[in-house]
Amino acid sequence: MYFNTVHTVCQSFFCDGRYMKKSDFYFDLPEELIAQTPLEQRDSSRMLVIGKNSRKLEHKHFYDIIDYLRPGDCLVLNNSRVLPARMYGIRKDTRAVVEFLLLHNHGNDNWEVITGPGKKAKQGTSFVFGDGLMQCDVTDVLKNGNRMAHFTYEGNSFYAVLDQIGEMPLPHYIHEKLDDAERYQTVYSKEKGSAAAPTAGLHFTPELLQKITDKGVSIAYITLHVGIGTFRPVKSENIEDHEMHYEHFTVSEDAANKINDCKQNGGRVIAVGTTCTRTLESCADNHGRITPCSDKTNIFIYPGYQFKCIDALITNFHLPESTLIMLVSAFCGRENALNAYDTAIKERYRFFSFGDVCYISDSI
């Protein structure tokens, strides 16, 4: 079973009776506010606290998040680990250099990949990587333009070779070199498989997580492997025409129990990032109860969506007209979200993956 959102009449319109347009989620962002490098101390990022219902705003730092959490709450973190998924292969017959970006592992060393330029990676072509440490044959060209490739390599571990020859797949808007690849990983990353980081989690430190636990907040780890489609722009003006990408997720029995116990005992479920939000909302029933499962989802959350599970959200600042700003708008209201973003721009907050963070809840 694949999970997706259920479209209803209330999701199709704003209150003024018109369809939601991509341009309804536009804001003008000065390029110099796009963070190019992470801060030296992860939890020193600025944090804009947004009142979900009150619409009040408070300016804090992320280490202040402890003051907004309550004993009995459940913090949900995505423990997916980013692969060094960008590689450069040399085509065996022409010696042309082609970029490969690993997307999905289909088993038995078969991967769905994005290639560029794609015309140089036709079905039947072969490539070599890292002076022969790895090779691949392009076995199929998919309808979406992606390729299927079968890899062979020296040794017993694909991932060990990938660590030697791959590069961290930083977003296109980051132009600075990343000196420490671990800064594009959360401190609790564990399950390999993402093509991009669950960036809301980049602000946590082991010390802060310990303080949160000591306060009586439970921590549930789920896994959603972030696909490169998270950066895919919405091209259709009517946002309902946008087709979401599928992403694989797993919610363990332990995580489901912690979340369900929190809900049953009157605590709040606090999702760290849009990836946790999409995972929980995909597998929650109408009462917010989570069933352990492993599947994939293409849920598209935008204004009008009725949240079933999450009560608060920690998330970075997102791109204009993206599905992520639409999700944030669904959670706290479009006008509230855009007003908060306007304030953040005036206050010179840092945006996107290495930028600052929002905490959206009913706490203020």
RAVEN-V258221 format. One record per residue. N is the residue number from 0. PSI is psi as a letter, one per 40 degrees, with the letter a starting at -180 (999 if undefined). OMEGA is omega in whole degrees, -180 to 180 (* if undefined). NEAR is the number of other ideal C-beta (glycine too) atoms within 8 Angstrom. Layout:
<<N,PSI,OMEGA,NEAR> <N,PSI,OMEGA,NEAR>>
This chain:
<<0,h,175,3> <1,h,-177,8> <2,h,171,10> <3,i,-177,10> <4,i,177,8> <5,h,-179,4> <6,h,178,6> <7,i,-178,7> <8,d,-178,5> <9,e,178,7> <10,e,-170,11> <11,e,-172,10> <12,i,161,11> <13,i,-178,8> <14,e,179,4> <15,e,170,5> <16,e,-179,5> <17,i,177,7> <18,i,175,7> <19,h,-179,12> <20,i,176,9> <21,d,-177,11> <22,e,176,7> <23,e,-178,8> <24,f,179,14> <25,i,168,8> <26,i,-175,9> <27,h,-176,6> <28,h,175,9> <29,h,-175,6> <30,d,-177,5> <31,e,177,4> <32,e,176,12> <33,h,-177,12> <34,h,-178,12> <35,d,-179,7> <36,i,177,7> <37,i,174,9> <38,i,-179,8> <39,d,179,4> <40,h,-173,6> <41,d,-172,12> <42,e,177,11> <43,e,176,9> <44,i,174,13> <45,i,-179,11> <46,h,175,14> <47,h,179,17> <48,h,-175,14> <49,h,176,15> <50,h,-176,12> <51,d,-179,11> <52,d,-178,5> <53,d,-177,7> <54,e,174,9> <55,i,179,7> <56,i,175,10> <57,i,-179,7> <58,h,-176,8> <59,a,169,11> <60,i,-171,9> <61,d,178,14> <62,e,176,8> <63,e,-178,9> <64,d,-180,13> <65,d,-178,10> <66,e,-177,5> <67,e,179,9> <68,i,-177,11> <69,i,172,7> <70,h,-177,6> <71,e,174,10> <72,i,174,13> <73,h,178,15> <74,h,-177,12> <75,h,-176,17> <76,i,177,14> <77,h,-175,17> <78,e,177,12> <79,i,180,16> <80,h,-178,11> <81,h,174,15> <82,i,168,13> <83,g,-160,12> <84,e,180,13> <85,h,180,11> <86,i,178,15> <87,h,-178,9> <88,i,176,12> <89,h,179,11> <90,h,-171,14> <91,d,-173,8> <92,d,-175,6> <93,e,-176,5> <94,e,177,7> <95,i,179,7> <96,h,-178,8> <97,h,177,14> <98,h,176,10> <99,h,174,16> <100,h,-179,14> <101,h,180,13> <102,c,-174,12> <103,h,176,8> <104,h,-180,7> <105,e,178,8> <106,i,177,5> <107,f,177,5> <108,f,173,9> <109,h,-176,11> <110,i,166,12> <111,h,-175,9> <112,i,167,12> <113,h,180,10> <114,i,177,14> <115,h,-4,7> <116,h,-176,7> <117,d,-176,8> <118,e,179,5> <119,e,-179,11> <120,g,180,13> <121,i,177,8> <122,h,180,8> <123,e,178,6> <124,i,-178,12> <125,i,-176,11> <126,i,177,14> <127,i,-177,10> <128,i,172,13> <129,f,179,9> <130,f,174,4> <131,e,179,7> <132,d,-180,10> <133,i,175,15> <134,i,174,11> <135,i,172,13> <136,h,176,9> <137,h,-172,16> <138,e,-178,8> <139,i,171,7> <140,h,-175,8> <141,i,-178,9> <142,d,-179,3> <143,e,179,4> <144,e,175,7> <145,i,180,10> <146,i,166,14> <147,h,-178,14> <148,h,176,12> <149,h,-174,10> <150,i,169,11> <151,i,-172,7> <152,i,177,10> <153,h,179,6> <154,a,-174,6> <155,e,-173,3> <156,h,174,6> <157,d,-174,8> <158,d,178,8> <159,d,177,9> <160,d,180,14> <161,d,178,14> <162,d,-179,8> <163,d,-170,8> <164,e,-175,11> <165,i,177,12> <166,i,178,6> <167,h,-176,11> <168,g,-180,12> <169,i,178,7> <170,i,-175,8> <171,d,-177,4> <172,e,176,6> <173,h,-174,12> <174,e,180,4> <175,i,177,6> <176,h,178,3> <177,h,-175,11> <178,d,-178,4> <179,h,-176,5> <180,d,180,8> <181,e,178,5> <182,e,172,10> <183,f,173,12> <184,i,170,10> <185,i,-178,12> <186,e,-180,9> <187,e,-180,10> <188,i,-174,10> <189,d,-172,7> <190,h,-176,10> <191,h,176,7> <192,e,-176,10> <193,i,173,13> <194,e,176,13> <195,i,-177,13> <196,i,167,12> <197,g,-159,14> <198,d,178,11> <199,d,-179,12> <200,e,-178,13> <201,e,-175,13> <202,e,-177,10> <203,i,171,14> <204,i,176,9> <205,d,-180,7> <206,d,179,6> <207,d,178,13> <208,d,178,12> <209,d,177,8> <210,d,180,9> <211,d,177,13> <212,d,-179,9> <213,d,180,6> <214,e,-179,9> <215,e,177,5> <216,h,177,13> <217,i,179,10> <218,h,179,12> <219,h,179,12> <220,h,173,12> <221,i,179,16> <222,h,165,12> <223,h,-180,15> <224,h,-174,12> <225,h,178,14> <226,i,180,13> <227,e,177,11> <228,e,177,8> <229,d,178,10> <230,e,-177,8> <231,h,-177,7> <232,i,173,6> <233,h,-176,11> <234,d,-178,4> <235,h,-180,8> <236,d,173,6> <237,h,-170,9> <238,d,180,13> <239,e,178,9> <240,e,-180,6> <241,h,179,10> <242,h,-180,5> <243,i,176,10> <244,i,176,9> <245,i,174,9> <246,i,-178,14> <247,h,178,11> <248,i,175,15> <249,h,173,10> <250,h,-177,15> <251,i,177,9> <252,d,179,6> <253,d,179,7> <254,d,180,14> <255,d,180,12> <256,d,180,8> <257,d,-180,12> <258,d,-179,15> <259,d,177,10> <260,d,178,10> <261,d,-179,14> <262,d,-177,11> <263,d,-177,6> <264,e,175,7> <265,e,177,4> <266,i,180,10> <267,h,174,11> <268,h,-176,16> <269,h,-178,15> <270,h,176,12> <271,g,176,14> <272,i,179,14> <273,d,179,11> <274,d,176,12> <275,d,179,16> <276,d,-177,15> <277,d,178,14> <278,d,-177,14> <279,d,-179,17> <280,d,178,14> <281,d,-173,12> <282,e,176,13> <283,i,172,11> <284,a,-175,7> <285,e,177,5> <286,e,179,5> <287,e,-179,10> <288,h,-176,8> <289,h,174,13> <290,h,177,8> <291,h,-179,8> <292,i,173,7> <293,h,-174,6> <294,a,173,11> <295,i,-173,9> <296,i,170,14> <297,f,-178,12> <298,h,179,11> <299,h,-177,10> <300,h,178,11> <301,i,-172,13> <302,h,-175,11> <303,e,179,10> <304,h,178,10> <305,h,-178,5> <306,h,-175,8> <307,d,-170,9> <308,d,-169,11> <309,i,180,14> <310,d,179,7> <311,i,-172,14> <312,h,170,14> <313,h,-175,14> <314,i,176,14> <315,i,174,13> <316,h,-169,12> <317,i,-178,10> <318,i,174,7> <319,i,174,9> <320,f,180,10> <321,i,177,11> <322,d,-178,11> <323,d,176,11> <324,d,175,14> <325,d,177,15> <326,d,178,13> <327,d,179,15> <328,d,177,15> <329,d,-175,11> <330,d,-175,11> <331,e,-179,11> <332,h,-175,8> <333,d,-178,9> <334,d,178,6> <335,d,-180,12> <336,d,-177,13> <337,d,175,11> <338,d,178,9> <339,d,179,13> <340,d,178,11> <341,d,177,9> <342,d,180,10> <343,d,178,12> <344,d,179,13> <345,d,-179,6> <346,e,175,8> <347,f,171,6> <348,i,178,12> <349,h,-171,12> <350,i,171,12> <351,a,-163,14> <352,d,-179,13> <353,e,-174,13> <354,a,-178,14> <355,a,-166,14> <356,i,173,15> <357,i,167,15> <358,h,-175,15> <359,h,-179,12> <360,a,176,15> <361,e,-173,9> <362,d,-178,8> <363,999,*,8>>
